[in-house]
Amino acid sequence: MSMLSTPDVLRRTGGKPVKSIVYDQATIAARVEELGAEITRAYPDGELLLLGLLKGSFIFLSDLVRAIERPVQVDFLVASSYGDGNVSSGTVRLVYDPETRLEGKHILLVEDIIDTGKTLKRLMSVLAERSPGSLAICALLDKQLAADVRPEPRFVGFQAPPAFLVGYGLDHAENFRHLPFIADLE
């Protein structure tokens, strides 16, 4: 397959062509609006806190909260399971712990992409210990790679292809998060 190297794509990617645009800007925007409506219906009352898992979720989360037609609170967390290595240690450590009280609230953990789900599984256990009223996951992309039991997201934007995706918050070495589309970088 030839690389996508239109002037607009090359300008946005700093000259690096991408294999394909998997989800364009309009498709993402339409699906985020649908997710906002689904979440609005699913949580008609009670305190709803969206916890964005940084860094990848920030663009998705900012669009999602504006699509939800009810009061919401927003906070962030940063989780690490890698320490100084490049292989997961299996222990999730909250590098940035949400300052918002979680007890009794509906907590919706917002993630950019679920690969194996190992970190999410451990993170859900950590958050459940704080006695939320409910706890669920909203993921923009789900690769469904996990062979093990993993937490099932309640809300999913798209089933992701088995490709290295960048854009709309997803990065490669901290680059490409700014792209308004999701592309296959390989």
URLINLIN-V362225 format. One record per residue. N is the residue number from 1. RES is the residue in three letters. PSI is psi as a letter, one per 20 degrees, with the letter a starting at -180 (NA if undefined). OMEGA is omega in whole degrees, -180 to 180 (* if undefined). D_CENTER is the distance of its C-alpha to the mean C-alpha in Angstrom with 2 decimals. Layout:
# URLINLIN-V362225
n->{N | N}
res->{RES | RES}
psi->{PSI | PSI}
omega->{OMEGA | OMEGA}
d_center->{D_CENTER | D_CENTER}
This chain:
# URLINLIN-V362225
n->{1 | 2 | 3 | 4 | 5 | 6 | 7 | 8 | 9 | 10 | 11 | 12 | 13 | 14 | 15 | 16 | 17 | 18 | 19 | 20 | 21 | 22 | 23 | 24 | 25 | 26 | 27 | 28 | 29 | 30 | 31 | 32 | 33 | 34 | 35 | 36 | 37 | 38 | 39 | 40 | 41 | 42 | 43 | 44 | 45 | 46 | 47 | 48 | 49 | 50 | 51 | 52 | 53 | 54 | 55 | 56 | 57 | 58 | 59 | 60 | 61 | 62 | 63 | 64 | 65 | 66 | 67 | 68 | 69 | 70 | 71 | 72 | 73 | 74 | 75 | 76 | 77 | 78 | 79 | 80 | 81 | 82 | 83 | 84 | 85 | 86 | 87 | 88 | 89 | 90 | 91 | 92 | 93 | 94 | 95 | 96 | 97 | 98 | 99 | 100 | 101 | 102 | 103 | 104 | 105 | 106 | 107 | 108 | 109 | 110 | 111 | 112 | 113 | 114 | 115 | 116 | 117 | 118 | 119 | 120 | 121 | 122 | 123 | 124 | 125 | 126 | 127 | 128 | 129 | 130 | 131 | 132 | 133 | 134 | 135 | 136 | 137 | 138 | 139 | 140 | 141 | 142 | 143 | 144 | 145 | 146 | 147 | 148 | 149 | 150 | 151 | 152 | 153 | 154 | 155 | 156 | 157 | 158 | 159 | 160 | 161 | 162 | 163 | 164 | 165 | 166 | 167 | 168 | 169 | 170 | 171 | 172 | 173 | 174 | 175 | 176 | 177 | 178 | 179 | 180 | 181 | 182 | 183 | 184 | 185 | 186}
res->{MET | SER | MET | LEU | SER | THR | PRO | ASP | VAL | LEU | ARG | ARG | THR | GLY | GLY | LYS | PRO | VAL | LYS | SER | ILE | VAL | TYR | ASP | GLN | ALA | THR | ILE | ALA | ALA | ARG | VAL | GLU | GLU | LEU | GLY | ALA | GLU | ILE | THR | ARG | ALA | TYR | PRO | ASP | GLY | GLU | LEU | LEU | LEU | LEU | GLY | LEU | LEU | LYS | GLY | SER | PHE | ILE | PHE | LEU | SER | ASP | LEU | VAL | ARG | ALA | ILE | GLU | ARG | PRO | VAL | GLN | VAL | ASP | PHE | LEU | VAL | ALA | SER | SER | TYR | GLY | ASP | GLY | ASN | VAL | SER | SER | GLY | THR | VAL | ARG | LEU | VAL | TYR | ASP | PRO | GLU | THR | ARG | LEU | GLU | GLY | LYS | HIS | ILE | LEU | LEU | VAL | GLU | ASP | ILE | ILE | ASP | THR | GLY | LYS | THR | LEU | LYS | ARG | LEU | MET | SER | VAL | LEU | ALA | GLU | ARG | SER | PRO | GLY | SER | LEU | ALA | ILE | CYS | ALA | LEU | LEU | ASP | LYS | GLN | LEU | ALA | ALA | ASP | VAL | ARG | PRO | GLU | PRO | ARG | PHE | VAL | GLY | PHE | GLN | ALA | PRO | PRO | ALA | PHE | LEU | VAL | GLY | TYR | GLY | LEU | ASP | HIS | ALA | GLU | ASN | PHE | ARG | HIS | LEU | PRO | PHE | ILE | ALA | ASP | LEU | GLU}
psi->{p | q | q | o | l | q | h | g | g | h | g | h | j | k | i | o | q | q | g | q | o | g | p | r | g | h | g | g | g | g | h | h | g | g | g | g | g | g | g | g | h | h | m | h | r | r | p | p | p | p | o | p | o | q | h | h | i | h | g | g | g | h | h | g | h | i | i | p | l | r | p | q | q | p | r | r | q | p | q | p | j | h | c | i | a | j | p | p | i | i | p | p | p | o | h | o | p | p | i | q | p | h | p | i | q | o | p | o | p | p | q | g | p | o | e | h | j | g | g | g | g | h | h | h | g | g | h | h | i | j | l | q | h | r | p | r | p | o | p | g | q | o | i | l | i | p | h | r | p | q | p | p | p | h | p | p | g | q | p | q | r | m | r | o | q | r | r | l | h | q | r | o | l | j | q | i | h | i | p | i | r | p | q | o | h | NA}
omega->{-180 | -179 | 178 | -175 | 176 | -180 | -180 | 179 | -179 | 178 | -178 | -176 | -180 | 176 | -180 | 178 | 175 | -178 | 179 | 171 | -175 | 176 | 180 | -175 | -178 | 179 | 178 | -178 | -180 | -179 | 177 | 176 | 178 | 178 | 178 | 178 | 178 | 180 | 178 | 179 | -175 | -178 | -177 | -179 | -178 | 179 | 179 | 179 | 174 | 179 | 180 | 177 | -175 | 11 | -169 | -173 | -167 | -180 | 177 | -179 | -179 | 177 | -178 | -178 | 178 | 179 | 179 | -174 | 175 | 179 | 176 | 170 | -178 | 171 | -177 | 169 | 176 | 180 | 177 | 173 | -175 | -176 | -180 | -175 | 177 | 175 | -178 | 178 | -177 | 178 | 179 | 178 | 177 | 179 | 171 | -178 | -180 | 179 | -179 | 175 | -176 | -174 | 175 | -178 | 169 | -178 | 176 | 179 | -175 | -175 | 178 | -177 | 175 | 175 | 180 | -179 | -177 | 179 | 179 | -180 | 180 | 180 | 178 | 177 | 179 | -179 | 179 | 178 | -178 | 173 | 175 | 175 | 173 | -177 | -178 | -178 | 170 | -180 | 175 | -178 | 177 | 179 | 180 | -180 | -171 | 173 | 179 | 174 | -179 | 176 | 179 | 176 | 177 | -179 | 180 | 176 | -176 | 167 | -174 | 176 | 179 | -178 | 176 | -172 | 176 | 177 | 180 | 178 | 180 | -174 | 165 | -179 | 178 | 177 | 172 | 179 | -173 | -177 | -179 | 179 | 174 | -175 | 172 | -176 | -174 | *}
d_center->{28.02 | 28.61 | 26.17 | 25.03 | 26.86 | 27.55 | 28.49 | 25.48 | 22.99 | 25.14 | 25.33 | 21.58 | 21.07 | 24.13 | 26.25 | 24.08 | 24.10 | 21.25 | 22.08 | 20.63 | 18.30 | 16.22 | 14.84 | 16.80 | 16.22 | 18.10 | 16.39 | 12.89 | 14.63 | 16.47 | 13.68 | 11.82 | 15.34 | 15.81 | 12.76 | 14.20 | 17.52 | 16.48 | 15.07 | 18.23 | 20.40 | 18.86 | 19.42 | 22.79 | 23.85 | 23.22 | 21.05 | 17.34 | 15.09 | 11.42 | 10.18 | 7.40 | 6.76 | 8.36 | 8.82 | 6.02 | 4.19 | 7.89 | 8.91 | 6.76 | 7.69 | 11.15 | 11.78 | 10.67 | 13.01 | 15.72 | 15.56 | 16.12 | 19.89 | 20.64 | 20.58 | 17.40 | 16.93 | 14.10 | 13.75 | 11.67 | 11.95 | 12.17 | 12.91 | 15.09 | 16.71 | 18.46 | 21.00 | 23.06 | 22.76 | 20.67 | 20.69 | 18.87 | 21.40 | 20.12 | 20.16 | 17.15 | 18.19 | 16.63 | 17.27 | 16.51 | 17.16 | 16.53 | 19.90 | 19.61 | 21.59 | 19.61 | 22.74 | 23.27 | 20.20 | 17.73 | 14.50 | 11.19 | 8.49 | 5.20 | 2.29 | 1.73 | 4.82 | 7.41 | 10.67 | 13.37 | 11.72 | 14.38 | 12.66 | 10.80 | 14.31 | 16.02 | 13.74 | 14.32 | 17.99 | 18.06 | 16.67 | 19.04 | 21.91 | 21.55 | 22.74 | 20.21 | 21.60 | 18.74 | 15.44 | 12.74 | 9.13 | 7.18 | 4.79 | 5.22 | 6.95 | 9.11 | 11.78 | 13.85 | 15.52 | 16.38 | 20.10 | 20.07 | 19.27 | 15.61 | 14.04 | 13.56 | 10.70 | 12.70 | 10.80 | 9.48 | 9.50 | 11.08 | 12.56 | 12.04 | 15.35 | 16.37 | 16.18 | 14.92 | 12.47 | 12.20 | 11.77 | 9.76 | 8.15 | 8.48 | 11.77 | 14.93 | 16.93 | 15.32 | 16.40 | 15.14 | 12.10 | 14.45 | 15.07 | 14.87 | 14.40 | 12.66 | 15.44 | 16.78 | 18.12 | 20.48}
